Amino acid sequence: MNKFLENAKKGDNEILGYVGGVFIIVVAYLLGQLPLFGLLFYKIQTNPDLGPEQLATFEETKDFSVMHIDKNLGFTILIIMFIFALLGLLVTLRIQDKRFIDIVTSRIKIDTNRLLFGFGFWLVLGLIFEIINYALFPEDYVFTYSFPQFWILLLVSFILLPIQSSTEELVVRGWLMQGLSLVVDNKWILIIMTAIVFSALHSFNPEIDNYGFWTMQWYYLGAGIFLALITILDEGLELALGIHFATNFYGSTLVNYQGGVLQTDSILKTTVSSPWFMIGVFYVSAIIFYFVCRKKYQFKPISSLNDRRNQEIA
């Protein structure tokens, strides 16, 4: 029996509750975009140098400087839409009479040590491979540190960025995966379904246009499968929450790359000459992370994912 998925049985599980929940979360997310649209409209109306061409460039690159907007302000406004989405999720949980902690973990309380390990270990893996890449291709890196912009960015990233990464995890691999488990008894199908949803949510990122849709699916689908896998094996979201935050924190503050969705005043900026190196690094890191956590947290073997609910009870 997987205690994390069994949490889905708590509360009101009428199908209309989940359909309504999707509607509430999506509407809340769209409402959260109004500050961004308002700021863009204000900039266009008050600056004669800005027009459709600059707006199109911004939509393609997500670089706020194109619209004469401070990058840290733009970064903060981007996160606001996830705050709204999180509020939508909390409203949904209230309607369904579900507890927040039940979509986070099967444990009595949220294991912050697991969360911090996931964050720290994934960050270290990223730094190790970045150092290797820098040693091989130093010409691809540009030092872009700017005071005080970086320190403001660091503060925003520590305070607000966890909301963005956590919202995606809570909605996709918490609430949605548990809900799907009520009608889908095969854990592999659950993992693949939520990975597809996760990939779809990122299909409008600039990386898609820059590196190709199917190329980036190797990353998005792989990340979705990996995060869902360790969530089920560990019976909680803590490790996935730490990994997701580490990924976005790394990309926003330490090493930013041209063509990415996060265009911030990071310490370094790099040009990704081949997305396949980035994708390869992810898969190697995921394998290392899995084997370390399997030993550290005594994961069940992956073969246990083949067990059906009736077999587990028997």
LUMVEXKOL-170997 format. One line per 2 residues: their letters; for each residue z, y, x of C-alpha. Coordinates in nm, 4 decimals. Layout:
N
a = Z,Y,X | ...
This chain:
314
mn = 0.0000,0.0000,0.0000 | -0.0960,0.3408,0.1355
kf = 0.1894,0.5712,0.0388 | -0.0167,0.8875,0.0884
le = -0.2862,0.7766,-0.1545 | -0.0246,0.6396,-0.3933
na = 0.1073,0.9959,-0.4286 | -0.2008,1.0580,-0.6415
kk = -0.0374,0.8677,-0.9281 | 0.2289,1.1335,-0.9636
gd = 0.1799,1.4077,-1.2204 | -0.0935,1.4463,-1.4812
ne = -0.4158,1.2759,-1.3761 | -0.6422,1.3493,-1.6717
il = -1.0046,1.3901,-1.5636 | -1.0128,1.7368,-1.7207
gy = -0.7334,1.8384,-1.4855 | -0.9482,1.7627,-1.1817
vg = -1.2625,1.9163,-1.3315 | -1.0637,2.2256,-1.4237
gv = -0.9035,2.2256,-1.0791 | -1.2406,2.2339,-0.9051
fi = -1.3423,2.5227,-1.1316 | -1.0210,2.7175,-1.0625
iv = -1.0428,2.6711,-0.6851 | -1.4125,2.7670,-0.6699
va = -1.3619,3.0758,-0.8891 | -1.0601,3.1805,-0.6813
yl = -1.2646,3.1391,-0.3622 | -1.5448,3.3537,-0.5051
lg = -1.2984,3.6205,-0.6138 | -1.1655,3.6187,-0.2581
ql = -1.5085,3.7290,-0.1382 | -1.4939,4.0544,-0.3348
pl = -1.3142,4.2458,-0.0528 | -1.5950,4.1430,0.1857
fg = -1.8668,4.2507,-0.0556 | -1.6817,4.5760,-0.1237
ll = -1.6521,4.6574,0.2468 | -2.0194,4.5786,0.3113
fy = -2.1234,4.7950,0.0136 | -1.9043,5.0809,0.1378
ki = -2.0527,5.0615,0.4883 | -2.4099,5.0635,0.3588
qt = -2.3413,5.3560,0.1266 | -2.1700,5.5688,0.3912
np = -2.3872,5.4889,0.6942 | -2.7580,5.5811,0.6829
dl = -2.8259,5.3567,0.9848 | -2.7379,5.0462,0.7855
gp = -2.9787,4.8806,0.5451 | -3.1327,4.5505,0.4369
eq = -3.2347,4.4609,0.7929 | -2.8816,4.4900,0.9299
la = -2.7398,4.3098,0.6257 | -2.9819,4.0220,0.6772
tf = -2.8819,4.0016,1.0444 | -2.5147,3.9944,0.9466
ee = -2.5739,3.7170,0.6925 | -2.7495,3.5160,0.9633
tk = -2.5052,3.5740,1.2491 | -2.1744,3.6655,1.0758
df = -2.1316,3.9314,1.3459 | -1.9383,4.2177,1.1843
sv = -2.0274,4.4601,1.4615 | -2.3825,4.4652,1.3213
mh = -2.2388,4.6384,1.0136 | -2.0192,4.8708,1.2244
id = -1.7086,4.6791,1.1166 | -1.4269,4.5995,1.3557
kn = -1.4428,4.2269,1.4338 | -1.0709,4.1736,1.3782
lg = -1.0881,4.3450,1.0407 | -1.3894,4.1346,0.9477
ft = -1.2162,3.8183,1.0669 | -0.9148,3.9007,0.8492
il = -1.1316,3.9666,0.5435 | -1.3072,3.6324,0.5906
ii = -0.9699,3.4570,0.5725 | -0.8769,3.6378,0.2483
mf = -1.1164,3.4167,0.0511 | -0.9234,3.1103,0.1691
if = -0.5952,3.2698,0.0628 | -0.7426,3.3015,-0.2861
al = -0.8648,2.9406,-0.2737 | -0.5165,2.8250,-0.1715
lg = -0.3679,3.0148,-0.4640 | -0.6222,2.8407,-0.6871
ll = -0.5077,2.5045,-0.5516 | -0.1417,2.5915,-0.6144
vt = -0.2241,2.6902,-0.9745 | -0.4075,2.3588,-1.0151
lr = -0.1102,2.1620,-0.8822 | 0.1166,2.3467,-1.1256
iq = -0.1125,2.2626,-1.4176 | -0.1248,1.8959,-1.3101
dk = 0.2521,1.8855,-1.2601 | 0.2109,1.7768,-0.8979
rf = 0.4232,1.8697,-0.5977 | 0.2697,2.0472,-0.2998
id = 0.4361,1.8154,-0.0484 | 0.2772,1.5107,-0.2117
iv = -0.0751,1.6205,-0.1139 | 0.0449,1.6867,0.2427
ts = 0.2418,1.3777,0.3368 | 0.3966,1.0511,0.2231
ri = 0.7102,1.1346,0.4191 | 1.0254,1.2921,0.2777
ki = 0.9335,1.6213,0.4423 | 0.6375,1.7573,0.6364
dt = 0.6512,1.6251,0.9930 | 0.6089,1.9421,1.2001
nr = 0.6257,1.7411,1.5227 | 0.3141,1.5519,1.4193
ll = 0.1420,1.8771,1.3253 | 0.2293,2.0382,1.6587
fg = 0.1211,1.7284,1.8517 | -0.2131,1.7276,1.6730
fg = -0.2605,2.0949,1.7526 | -0.1470,2.0765,2.1141
fw = -0.3194,1.7542,2.2172 | -0.6519,1.8521,2.0571
lv = -0.6326,2.1936,2.2253 | -0.5709,2.0308,2.5633
lg = -0.8674,1.7960,2.5159 | -1.0859,2.0948,2.4339
li = -0.9735,2.2802,2.7447 | -1.0367,1.9799,2.9699
fe = -1.3947,1.9368,2.8513 | -1.4520,2.3138,2.8604
ii = -1.3459,2.3229,3.2251 | -1.5885,2.0391,3.2998
ny = -1.8686,2.2215,3.1193 | -1.7859,2.5455,3.3020
al = -1.7990,2.3645,3.6372 | -2.1435,2.2278,3.5499
fp = -2.2911,2.5373,3.3830 | -2.0970,2.8509,3.4896
ed = -2.3995,3.0688,3.4130 | -2.3585,2.9914,3.0409
yv = -2.0259,3.1794,3.0259 | -1.9523,3.5503,2.9936
ft = -1.6051,3.7033,3.0281 | -1.5544,3.9137,2.7134
ys = -1.1792,3.9773,2.7145 | -1.1012,4.3188,2.5678
fp = -0.7616,4.4871,2.5442 | -0.6107,4.5428,2.2887
qf = -0.8692,4.3681,2.0675 | -0.7812,4.0236,2.1971
wi = -0.4088,4.0606,2.1315 | -0.4731,4.1753,1.7761
ll = -0.7043,3.8761,1.7353 | -0.4355,3.6460,1.8745
lv = -0.1833,3.7776,1.6215 | -0.4264,3.7401,1.3314
sf = -0.5189,3.3900,1.4465 | -0.1589,3.2714,1.4654
il = -0.0593,3.4215,1.1307 | -0.3670,3.3887,0.9091
lp = -0.5991,3.1293,1.0632 | -0.3676,2.8361,0.9713
iq = -0.4182,2.9353,0.6071 | -0.7954,2.8948,0.6418
ss = -0.7870,2.5573,0.8183 | -0.5007,2.4238,0.6039
te = -0.6727,2.5185,0.2787 | -0.9746,2.3065,0.3669
el = -0.7540,2.0114,0.4582 | -0.5306,2.0425,0.1514
vv = -0.8238,2.0669,-0.0891 | -1.0588,1.8069,0.0624
rg = -0.8395,1.5466,0.2331 | -0.5269,1.6117,0.0273
wl = -0.5847,1.6890,-0.3383 | -0.9456,1.5681,-0.3720
mq = -0.9143,1.2474,-0.1695 | -0.6011,1.1478,-0.3586
gl = -0.7717,1.2225,-0.6885 | -1.0758,1.0149,-0.5962
sl = -0.8499,0.7275,-0.4903 | -0.7499,0.6879,-0.8557
vv = -1.1007,0.5643,-0.9366 | -1.2281,0.4508,-0.5936
dn = -1.0436,0.1509,-0.4517 | -1.2395,0.1308,-0.1259
kw = -1.0908,0.3486,0.1494 | -1.4163,0.3597,0.3462
il = -1.5942,0.5031,0.0437 | -1.3133,0.7595,0.0082
ii = -1.3562,0.8587,0.3721 | -1.7338,0.8920,0.3407
mt = -1.7163,1.0820,0.0091 | -1.4725,1.3412,0.1427
ai = -1.6732,1.3680,0.4659 | -1.9818,1.4523,0.2612
vf = -1.7879,1.7184,0.0698 | -1.6551,1.8598,0.3970
sa = -2.0050,1.8681,0.5433 | -2.1454,2.0355,0.2318
lh = -1.8836,2.3094,0.2543 | -2.0087,2.3925,0.6053
sf = -2.3791,2.3644,0.5326 | -2.4202,2.7413,0.5082
np = -2.2694,2.8121,0.8499 | -2.4939,2.9916,1.1034
ei = -2.4982,2.6778,1.3199 | -2.7235,2.5133,1.0624
dn = -2.9970,2.7737,1.1146 | -2.9501,2.7882,1.4907
yg = -2.9317,2.4182,1.5741 | -3.0802,2.2423,1.2728
fw = -2.9345,2.0906,0.9564 | -2.9463,1.7248,1.0577
tm = -2.8272,1.7948,1.4112 | -2.5122,1.9650,1.2828
qw = -2.4510,1.6881,1.0281 | -2.3650,1.4640,1.3213
yy = -2.0763,1.7010,1.3874 | -1.9666,1.7888,1.0328
lg = -1.9891,1.4355,0.8965 | -1.8276,1.2957,1.2101
ag = -1.5412,1.5448,1.1853 | -1.4968,1.4696,0.8157
if = -1.4845,1.0944,0.8759 | -1.2478,1.1289,1.1721
la = -1.0008,1.3572,0.9934 | -1.0009,1.1434,0.6780
li = -0.9567,0.8290,0.8881 | -0.6449,0.9490,1.0693
ti = -0.5066,1.0959,0.7454 | -0.5199,0.7567,0.5744
ld = -0.4011,0.5601,0.8781 | -0.1107,0.8022,0.9377
eg = -0.0392,0.8375,0.5647 | -0.0249,1.2156,0.5873
le = -0.2232,1.5291,0.6651 | -0.0090,1.6566,0.9508
la = -0.2312,1.5407,1.2378 | -0.5470,1.6599,1.0616
lg = -0.3857,1.9972,0.9927 | -0.3029,2.0350,1.3620
ih = -0.6514,1.9320,1.4779 | -0.8300,2.1625,1.2344
fa = -0.6168,2.4614,1.3300 | -0.6607,2.3861,1.7020
tn = -1.0406,2.3703,1.6602 | -1.0621,2.7062,1.4845
fy = -0.7977,2.8710,1.7033 | -0.9820,2.7591,2.0164
gs = -1.3125,2.8911,1.8870 | -1.1730,3.2243,1.7714
tl = -0.9513,3.3186,2.0654 | -1.0405,3.1228,2.3798
vn = -1.4094,3.0329,2.3919 | -1.6518,3.1656,2.1334
yq = -2.0153,3.0612,2.1312 | -2.3282,3.2409,2.0228
gg = -2.4577,3.1208,1.6893 | -2.1162,3.0063,1.5665
vl = -1.9538,3.1057,1.2385 | -1.6636,3.2746,1.4230
qt = -1.7848,3.5858,1.6058 | -1.4669,3.7329,1.7537
ds = -1.3435,3.9128,2.0649 | -1.2438,3.5911,2.2411
il = -1.1687,3.5612,2.6121 | -1.5003,3.3914,2.6885
kt = -1.8337,3.3638,2.5145 | -2.0810,3.0888,2.5892
tv = -2.4352,3.0049,2.4929 | -2.4725,2.6505,2.3666
ss = -2.7927,2.5396,2.5346 | -2.7666,2.2000,2.3672
pw = -2.5519,2.1320,2.0591 | -2.5563,1.7642,2.1524
fm = -2.3133,1.8293,2.4375 | -2.0706,1.9888,2.1920
ig = -2.1181,1.7003,1.9488 | -2.0707,1.4453,2.2274
vf = -1.7492,1.6157,2.3403 | -1.6173,1.5973,1.9855
yv = -1.6807,1.2225,1.9560 | -1.5245,1.1465,2.2947
sa = -1.2216,1.3631,2.2072 | -1.1894,1.1929,1.8677
ii = -1.1885,0.8464,2.0277 | -0.9234,0.9485,2.2833
fy = -0.7127,1.1125,2.0134 | -0.7324,0.8063,1.7886
fv = -0.6215,0.5586,2.0557 | -0.3355,0.7816,2.1731
cr = -0.2103,0.8295,1.8166 | -0.2559,0.4631,1.7312
kk = -0.0079,0.3792,2.0045 | 0.2225,0.6797,1.9538
yq = 0.2480,0.6518,1.5737 | 0.1833,0.2789,1.5335
fk = -0.1251,0.3102,1.3152 | -0.2317,0.0060,1.1192
pi = -0.5554,-0.1460,1.2531 | -0.8775,0.0062,1.1218
ss = -0.9467,-0.3295,0.9545 | -0.6643,-0.2441,0.7107
ln = -0.9009,0.0071,0.5519 | -1.0852,-0.2903,0.4049
dr = -0.7794,-0.3860,0.1989 | -0.8038,-0.3063,-0.1699
rn = -0.5100,-0.1853,-0.3760 | -0.4607,-0.5168,-0.5551
qe = -0.4670,-0.6991,-0.2209 | -0.2050,-0.4618,-0.0772
ia = 0.0260,-0.5197,-0.3741 | -0.0205,-0.8958,-0.3477
